[in-house]
Amino acid sequence: MLVIVSNLDLIQYINETNMSVEHLANVLSEKTRSSSWVVVFKALVTIHHLMEHGNERFIKHVSCRSSLFTLHNFLDKSVIEGYTMSTFIRRYSRYLNEKSLAYRMISSDITKTKRGTDGVMRTMNTEELLNTLPVIQTQFNALLSFNANPDELTNGKIHAAFMLLFKDSLRLFAAYNEGILNLLDKYFYMRKNQCRESLDIYIKFLGGTTKLTQFLKVAEQVGIDQSNIPCITQVSVSLLGV
């Protein structure tokens, strides 16, 4: 049985050895089936760390598994704080599930793809955009649904998850925003049905931007340096004549 040590040790281990990613995923999956919120939360944070910083083989493998993050009914009744922590476990696992599902559907981690005018989202054709942006929207909404307030983030486990989500939120929004810019550039050259799809995507993007602003306010309140928090400008829905 693998002994789980620090996340940095695990990252180094799978990056520098022929360690079986499947075995590691099995061990972590077993930990998420614990009845203890502490064990499950630590396992989820570890999984998230490995998705972000480990060898791509890890996220590629977990994206093919259907049972790793099925924690929507998780509830630890053994301790008083278990009820509150179980809520965050359900939300966090949903995000990790959407992150892995997005990898499977897009064949890459969109938070790590090339950005800029010649980046992945800016160079997609219309059909690719209409297929990819809803996947990003779902992942983005799941991230923002973590919905922790500053008082709750005094808990170390919740704070660790929030910091990983914060980093993901900036990268995910950057890709999301570039995709929307590309969509707007193509809007007046689309077929009628594509225009309707695009308008729906754009309106949802505006709603997500509003939620992100609130998320970043929480980040500021828990001590994240303001220089690391972008200023998000809300764009009017009237841009497309709604």
C-alpha positions in Angstrom: 0.0 0.0 0.0 1.3 3.4 -1.0 1.9 5.7 2.0 0.7 9.2 1.1 3.2 11.9 2.2 3.4 15.5 1.0 1.9 16.6 -2.3 5.4 17.8 -3.4 6.8 14.3 -2.7 4.0 12.7 -4.7 4.5 15.1 -7.6 8.2 14.4 -7.7 7.6 10.7 -7.4 5.3 10.4 -10.4 7.3 12.9 -12.5 10.7 11.2 -12.0 9.8 7.5 -11.7 7.8 4.9 -13.5 5.3 5.0 -10.7 2.0 3.5 -11.7 -0.5 6.3 -12.2 -3.3 3.8 -12.0 -2.1 2.5 -8.7 -1.8 6.0 -7.3 -5.3 6.9 -8.5 -6.7 3.7 -6.9 -5.2 4.6 -3.6 -6.6 8.1 -3.7 -9.9 6.8 -4.9 -10.0 4.5 -1.8 -9.3 7.5 0.4 -12.3 9.4 -1.0 -14.5 6.5 0.1 -13.6 7.0 3.7 -16.4 8.1 6.1 -14.2 10.8 7.6 -14.4 14.3 6.0 -10.7 14.9 7.0 -9.5 11.9 5.0 -11.7 12.7 2.0 -10.8 16.4 1.9 -7.1 15.6 2.1 -7.5 13.1 -0.7 -9.3 15.6 -2.9 -6.7 18.3 -2.4 -4.0 15.8 -3.2 -5.8 14.9 -6.4 -6.2 18.5 -7.4 -2.5 19.1 -6.7 -1.5 16.2 -8.9 -3.9 17.4 -11.7 -2.2 20.8 -11.6 1.4 20.0 -11.0 1.9 16.3 -11.7 2.7 14.5 -14.9 -0.1 14.8 -17.4 -0.5 11.1 -17.3 -2.3 11.6 -14.0 -5.1 13.9 -15.2 -5.3 11.9 -18.4 -5.9 8.7 -16.4 -8.4 10.1 -13.9 -10.4 11.7 -16.7 -11.2 8.2 -18.0 -12.5 7.1 -14.6 -16.2 7.5 -13.7 -16.1 6.7 -10.0 -13.3 8.9 -8.6 -15.4 11.9 -7.7 -18.9 10.5 -7.1 -19.3 12.2 -3.7 -22.6 14.1 -4.2 -24.2 12.1 -1.3 -21.2 12.4 1.0 -22.0 13.2 4.7 -19.9 12.8 7.8 -22.3 12.7 10.8 -19.6 11.6 13.3 -18.5 15.1 14.3 -20.3 18.4 14.5 -18.2 20.1 11.8 -18.8 17.1 9.5 -22.0 18.6 8.2 -20.4 21.9 7.1 -17.3 20.1 5.7 -19.3 17.6 3.9 -21.0 20.4 2.0 -17.7 21.7 0.8 -16.5 18.1 -0.1 -19.6 17.7 -2.3 -19.0 21.0 -4.0 -15.2 20.4 -4.4 -15.6 16.9 -5.8 -18.2 18.2 -8.3 -15.6 20.7 -9.6 -12.9 18.0 -9.9 -15.3 15.8 -11.7 -16.1 18.6 -14.2 -12.4 19.3 -14.6 -11.6 15.7 -15.4 -14.7 15.5 -17.7 -13.6 18.6 -19.5 -10.2 17.1 -20.1 -11.8 14.0 -21.6 -14.1 16.1 -23.9 -11.4 18.6 -25.0 -8.4 16.3 -24.8 -6.4 18.8 -22.9 -6.5 20.8 -19.6 -7.8 24.1 -20.9 -6.2 26.0 -17.9 -2.8 25.0 -19.4 -3.3 25.6 -23.1 -1.5 28.3 -25.0 -3.1 31.8 -24.7 -2.9 35.0 -26.8 -3.8 35.9 -30.3 -2.3 32.7 -31.6 -3.5 30.6 -28.7 -5.9 27.7 -28.7 -9.1 29.6 -27.9 -8.4 32.5 -30.3 -7.7 30.2 -33.3 -10.7 27.8 -33.0 -13.2 27.8 -35.8 -16.9 28.4 -35.1 -17.9 24.8 -34.6 -15.0 24.1 -32.3 -15.9 27.2 -30.2 -19.6 26.2 -29.9 -18.6 22.7 -28.7 -15.8 23.9 -26.3 -17.2 27.0 -24.6 -20.2 25.1 -23.0 -17.7 22.6 -21.5 -15.6 25.5 -20.1 -18.8 27.1 -18.8 -19.8 24.0 -16.9 -16.4 23.7 -15.3 -16.3 27.4 -14.5 -19.7 27.3 -12.8 -18.7 24.3 -10.8 -15.6 26.1 -9.6 -17.5 29.2 -8.5 -20.1 27.0 -6.7 -17.5 26.2 -4.1 -18.9 29.4 -2.5 -16.8 29.7 0.7 -17.0 32.9 2.7 -13.9 34.4 4.5 -14.9 33.0 7.9 -15.1 29.5 6.5 -11.7 29.8 4.9 -10.0 30.0 8.3 -10.3 26.2 8.2 -7.0 24.8 6.7 -8.6 22.2 4.5 -11.1 24.6 3.0 -8.3 27.2 2.5 -6.0 24.7 0.7 -8.8 23.8 -1.7 -9.7 27.5 -2.2 -6.1 28.4 -3.1 -6.0 25.7 -5.8 -9.5 26.9 -7.1 -8.3 30.5 -7.1 -5.4 29.6 -9.4 -7.7 27.5 -11.6 -10.2 30.3 -11.8 -7.8 32.8 -13.3 -6.5 30.4 -15.9 -9.9 29.1 -16.7 -11.4 32.6 -17.0 -8.5 33.7 -19.3 -9.3 30.8 -21.7 -13.0 31.4 -21.4 -12.6 35.1 -22.1 -10.4 34.5 -25.2 -13.0 32.0 -26.5 -15.7 34.6 -26.1 -13.6 37.3 -27.9 -13.2 34.8 -30.8 -16.9 34.1 -30.7 -17.8 37.8 -31.0 -15.4 38.2 -33.9 -17.2 35.5 -35.7 -20.7 36.3 -34.7 -21.9 38.3 -37.7 -20.6 35.6 -40.1 -22.5 32.7 -38.4 -25.6 30.9 -39.5 -28.8 31.8 -37.7 -28.8 28.8 -35.4 -25.2 29.4 -34.5 -26.0 33.0 -33.6 -28.6 31.8 -31.2 -26.2 29.4 -29.6 -23.5 32.1 -29.4 -25.9 34.5 -27.8 -26.8 32.0 -25.1 -23.1 31.3 -24.4 -22.4 35.0 -24.2 -25.2 35.7 -21.7 -24.0 32.9 -19.5 -20.5 34.3 -19.7 -21.8 37.6 -18.4 -23.4 35.8 -15.5 -20.2 33.9 -14.8 -18.2 37.1 -14.8 -20.4 38.6 -12.1 -19.9 35.4 -10.0 -16.2 35.5 -10.5 -16.1 39.1 -9.3 -17.6 38.0 -6.0 -15.2 35.0 -5.8 -12.2 37.4 -6.2 -13.6 39.7 -3.5 -13.4 36.7 -1.1 -9.9 36.0 -2.3 -8.9 39.5 -1.4 -10.5 39.3 2.0 -8.5 36.2 2.9 -5.2 37.8 2.2 -4.3 37.1 -1.4 -2.2 39.9 -2.7 -4.2 42.4 -4.8 -1.5 42.4 -7.4 -2.4 38.7 -8.1 -6.1 39.5 -8.4 -7.2 40.9 -11.8 -9.7 43.6 -12.3 -12.7 42.1 -14.1 -14.7 44.6 -16.2 -18.4 43.7 -16.6 -19.5 44.0 -20.3 -23.0 45.0 -21.1 -25.4 42.5 -22.5 -26.4 45.2 -25.0 -23.2 44.4 -27.0 -25.2 41.9 -29.0 -28.4 43.9 -29.1 -30.3 42.1 -26.4 
